[in-house]
Amino acid sequence: MRLRAALLRQIRCRFDLAGEGRHVEHGYTGTDGGVRWPVLPPAEALQRWGDADASQYLLRGYGGLVRKAFDSPGKPVNVTQRTPLLRRLTRDLALLDAHDVPVGPITYATYAKLMASAGVHGRLVSSIPAKLRSLGYTPTTRLYNVVLQAFAVYGKLDEMNELLKMMRQDSAQADVFTYNSVMTCFIKRHDWNKVLWLFQRMQAEGIEPNEITYDKVIASCPGRAAGKIVMDAMEARGVNVKTTHYVSLLSACRRESALEMMVPSAEAVLQEVADRSLGPTALHYDTLLLVYKESGDFKGLEQVLWDRVNGEVAPTGITYAVYLAACAAKAAEPGDVYVESAEKCFNHAVTHGWHGQLKLYVEMMRVYVMAVDVGRAELLLSRLRGSLAHVRNAASLLVLVFRLYVAAAMPDKAADVRSMLVTRWGRLGYSPQEISLRLALSPMQNGRDITGTQQPVALQKRKV
């Protein structure tokens, strides 16, 4: 026991078990793709480990990194951070297996989550339950829920259906978290009716919805009136109404049957939030902006933005991104009014602490693409350290730059950007056909390319 305790102390000196991977003594620290983590010790050290120690190493050593790689539930970060992490964890699991050191089911659940999020084929992920059975473990509802959540974030319905079948075969009972994950998948696919159907089904099976369930159901309702019915039923069942439920109710306003009803419904919800002293918060205002954008009320959207700038609730990155997206939708119209409005918004965001948010650069670039303005687009790129090489991991931005150069008949520059994207996506395992589809290389027809992206009106007019 004393030897075991001494060995654990040495391991803790070598690794930061909180997941940061900082070097303390012997330099067992790995770096790949800008991510730092601890590395397994040499094989002779593994032979001295007990089963529990190996599992604890993997759980703690990678736990913080997994949290960083996913950022927060439902909000994954760049895949370039998850892919190298998955590669390292795959190698470490194989090394443990080679030395007959068993690993617990939660570690394999973490592995499955990384595989799902990094775009690995669903068959590999669904092999995790079989692997656990071969080790003598029974896949539990908790394990399946972790994997289902990873698929849900990316809307991978086929893989989820396969796992749900396996779940029934293992007699793992679905719970409220299982239903929440499936609902998230349908929300990602904008299949609101399936969300409402799942809500009815879980109640029929005697599964009590929780606050997260009601959030998803309210957001899927076809308008404010339907959302209020669900919210009233929630209160009748003793579930407290929180500020997030009103954010979901605002989202429901985006699905009103008539466009002219969207903004009045949303403003009525915002007034109710104020009356109940639950806000309004930044989330409420950001969702309200989406309502204005989708209703086509650009003037109302602009007024809300600049009222936020001068008000108590400061704008967020989402606030600026929604406004820029609205400008992009109108940037192809004659004149530079919407381009200039977008630049004013973008410059305000950059000077008020949002200069590091890539999403804003992507939306601003979208404005220039729709206006076919190469000069301003290249000036924007120069603000990102002046070179495309520094933003080669920002695929969404590079795709827009590529389309702009194609639209502006600049084949040499388009070829350079295309080369960066092909290299990046090739490393991630995409086939040439998938890469071509992503780049929309096929000829455009009727103003739309094969991905369904609207061709800039300015380009259509120039061709005519």
Order of alpha helices (4+ residues) and beta strands (2+ residues): alpha-beta-beta-alpha-alpha-alpha-alpha-alpha-alpha-alpha-alpha-alpha-alpha-alpha-alpha-alpha-alpha-alpha-alpha-alpha-alpha-alpha-alpha-alpha-alpha-alpha
